[in-house]
Amino acid sequence: MVGEFVVFCIEDPVRYQLLYQRVIPDWEPSPETYALAVGAG
C-alpha cells in the first residue's frame, strides 16, 4: 500500500497537496471536522 500511495503522490502532486498539506496558512479544521477525518482513516 505504501508504494501505491507514493505513486499517487508523485503522479498527482496538486491533489496530494489539497488532501494532505495545509495550503491555507494558519487554517485549522474544527474539532468536529477533524474527528470525522480521523474516523474515516
C-alpha positions as a printed NumPy array, in Angstrom:
array([[  0.   ,   0.   ,   0.   ],
       [  2.827,   2.4  ,   0.746],
       [  4.151,   2.037,  -2.781],
       [  0.741,   2.841,  -4.244],
       [  0.489,   5.909,  -2.014],
       [  3.9  ,   7.154,  -3.13 ],
       [  2.946,   6.673,  -6.777],
       [ -0.299,   8.589,  -6.155],
       [  1.613,  11.459,  -4.551],
       [  4.127,  11.645,  -7.376],
       [  1.603,  11.344, -10.215],
       [ -0.821,  13.965,  -8.869],
       [  1.041,  16.435,  -6.633],
       [ -1.769,  19.019,  -6.692],
       [ -4.317,  16.53 ,  -5.364],
       [ -1.78 ,  15.335,  -2.789],
       [ -1.294,  18.914,  -1.586],
       [ -5.031,  19.529,  -1.332],
       [ -5.622,  16.314,   0.605],
       [ -2.584,  16.115,   2.87 ],
       [ -0.996,  19.541,   3.241],
       [ -2.302,  22.767,   4.674],
       [ -2.353,  25.027,   1.651],
       [ -4.137,  27.833,   3.517],
       [ -1.79 ,  29.397,   6.084],
       [ -2.964,  29.238,   9.704],
       [ -6.127,  27.302,   8.821],
       [ -7.219,  24.69 ,  11.344],
       [-10.196,  22.358,  10.907],
       [-12.879,  22.455,  13.568],
       [-12.659,  19.703,  16.185],
       [-15.818,  18.114,  14.753],
       [-14.46 ,  18.051,  11.226],
       [-11.089,  16.742,  12.347],
       [-12.791,  13.931,  14.286],
       [-14.645,  12.912,  11.111],
       [-11.39 ,  12.852,   9.161],
       [ -9.658,  10.751,  11.8  ],
       [-12.585,   8.348,  11.94 ],
       [-12.549,   7.896,   8.175],
       [ -8.87 ,   6.954,   8.12 ]])
